[in-house]
Amino acid sequence: MILVVLENQRGKIHSFSKEAITAGQKFAKQFNTTLNILCLGENADSLKEEASAFSCDSIIIAKHNLIDTYTSDGFAKSLSDIIFDKKPKFTIMGHTYMARDFLPRVSVKQDIPFIGDLTSVDFKGEKIIFSKQVFNAKFLTNIEMDSSVESAILSFQSAAFSSGNIEIGSPKEIEIFDLVLKDSDVRITSEEAFKETSSDVDLSSANFIVTVGRGIENEENIPMMERFVNTVGAELGSSRPVVDMGILPKSRLVGSSGHTVSPDLYLAVGLSGAIQHVVAMKGSKKIMGINTDRDAPIFEIADYAVIGDLFEIIPEITKKMSNS
Ligand SMILES: Cc1cc2nc3c(=O)[nH]c(=O)nc-3n(C[C@H](O)[C@H](O)[C@H](O)COP(=O)(O)OP(=O)(O)OC[C@H]3O[C@@H](n4cnc5c(N)ncnc54)[C@H](O)[C@@H]3O)c2cc1C
């Protein structure tokens, strides 16, 4: 059997989990086996309602008051028990922060491999070949799974599969899995879920977006970028590290964990072009990059490449355009 584990995002199925369902459907066909969708813990019932619209053999609901809120130890124990009982050939999740947090624990508990952060899978006869990016997305590596492996946990990066390709249908069966958890199994407590603040930034409807990446170094350089976007008439976007460093707010984040955008012109400044960023902006009509590294992955999808130092180029364009 194939087991797809859904992640709850404010009572809805996380978008990465929908892609995992597409993956699960593909794996179930490939191995001529059943597809089972697991709704675990928090909001399991609402996830089940949403998942009931998808083609699968069964939906498994596993609830317990000790995992009403996500904790890595509670979820690891629960999923580990389910894998022990069901013995799926593959357990599949989207590669989210939650997956990265608790799947390694499941892997250790069950002594089965966790092959994470995958961008694709290829079935060549008996061989299963997974791909993932390494060295800051500069190389792609292939991982061939040993045929003796009976069970493995997989997590796929966003856009490895498309949620648009989910086969619609309905589960043949709904199963309740009785979790047995003790207080001592859940020693971690979660803080309240992070809530975004409302903002007046509207990246999704902007025609011209200039996005800054880690190359911007620190917040003291943001006024230089603000002068630039005001001069050229663009909206300012941000890559993930720039948000994580507190340099720009999350409302400006472009990527799989932020906004998806498709402006007429997208200018990526000091930004490498990792897959989680590119999936959300590759629909832009024209893409331009400014980067000191001529091998930066952003140049693979860019229409125009400017190889150079943003701290020289950006003020120079601002000056030229202000004078014209
Ligand atoms: C689950 C998950 C979700 C994620 N979601 C997102 C997301 O939504 N959005 C996102 O962006 N990332 C996301 N990431 C992170 C992503 O994997 C990359 O780490 C991130 O996109 C890299 O950001 P960056 O390009 O700014 O930094 P880096 O990869 O460090 O690139 C910096 C670039 O700046 C260039 N540079 C440095 N100095 C200069 C200079 N002076 N002039 C010109 N160029 C310069 C460098 O050559 C380099 O190419 C996610 C990761 C995970 C695991």
The ligand as an ORCA input file, in Angstrom:
! r2SCAN-3c Opt
* xyz 0 1
  C       9.879     24.066      2.766
  C      10.658     25.206      2.177
  C       9.973     26.297      1.721
  C      10.681     27.367      1.167
  N       9.983     28.421      0.696
  C      10.649     29.423      0.109
  C       9.934     30.525     -0.457
  O       8.715     30.611     -0.393
  N      10.648     31.508     -1.063
  C      12.007     31.480     -1.157
  O      12.604     32.422     -1.728
  N      12.703     30.456     -0.629
  C      12.061     29.434      0.006
  N      12.771     28.440      0.564
  C      14.244     28.587      0.660
  C      14.963     28.198     -0.617
  O      15.275     26.830     -0.608
  C      16.304     28.971     -0.767
  O      17.085     28.727      0.384
  C      16.098     30.472     -0.905
  O      15.170     30.757     -1.943
  C      17.431     31.116     -1.259
  O      17.248     32.493     -1.162
  P      18.233     33.503     -1.866
  O      18.245     33.230     -3.333
  O      17.864     34.865     -1.404
  O      19.636     33.182     -1.180
  P      20.891     32.424     -1.738
  O      20.540     31.095     -2.260
  O      21.919     32.499     -0.665
  O      21.370     33.315     -2.980
  C      21.950     34.565     -2.861
  C      22.413     34.961     -4.249
  O      22.888     36.304     -4.233
  C      24.025     36.387     -5.090
  N      24.794     37.548     -4.636
  C      25.465     37.685     -3.464
  N      26.014     38.922     -3.393
  C      25.661     39.576     -4.532
  C      25.907     40.891     -5.027
  N      26.605     41.782     -4.328
  N      25.385     41.214     -6.239
  C      24.659     40.321     -6.970
  N      24.414     39.060     -6.548
  C      24.880     38.692     -5.326
  C      24.730     35.049     -4.903
  O      25.558     34.769     -6.015
  C      23.547     34.090     -4.787
  O      23.180     33.554     -6.049
  C      12.100     27.349      1.108
  C      12.779     26.228      1.577
  C      12.073     25.170      2.105
  C      12.839     23.967      2.569
*
